[in-house]
Amino acid sequence: MGTWSLGSSGWTPISEEKATETLMAAWDAGVRHFDSAHAYGEAQNRLGTFLQDKARDQFTVASKAFPSRKVEAFRDQYQESCDLIGLDFVDTFFIHWPRKDTDLRPLMEFLEQERSAGRIRKIGVSNFQRHHLEQVSEVGQIDVYQGGYHLFWRQPEEEIVPWCREHGVPMQ
């Protein structure tokens, strides 16, 4: 379940009560994977409040942060997400929407350090182009690719899908 819309501001502001009802309906329907991001702000806090009484082995959380030229800023986004959701570890953490002018390797090295420390289980990339995939692969292992791909947006078939198949990276 994507959680971007669970905040009180943004695209479709909803109340805390409605956010809780939505999360409960998803949980009751069997949803156990929640996708979040640093940019989702208050939605992360609401997700954390909802999950606080659930056993950690009953759900998975993916989160993401926008790249920064400074690893410290990216690290702060990562840590704030963990704190807001109340997680000791993140199941999958994504580098989200790469910037042309940013060397992504230091961010990938940071995520690999967090993986080695047990604070991240899998590392993902979101909305990368082939050259971004190749760049971060120089210093780490991509476990999952997340991006737009559907009947009306088939551009990833040109470079992304073949690269992911060749390197054994699942797409979601």
Secondary structure, 3 states (H helix, E strand, C coil): CECHHHCCCCCCCCCHHHHHHHHHHHHHCCCCEEECCHHHCHHHHHHHHHHCCCCHHHCEEEEEECCCCCHHHHHHHHHHHHHHHCCCCEEEEEEECCCCCCCCHHHHHHHHHHHHCCCEEEEEEECCCHHHHHHHHCCCCCCEEECCCECCECHHHCCHHHHHHHHCCCEC
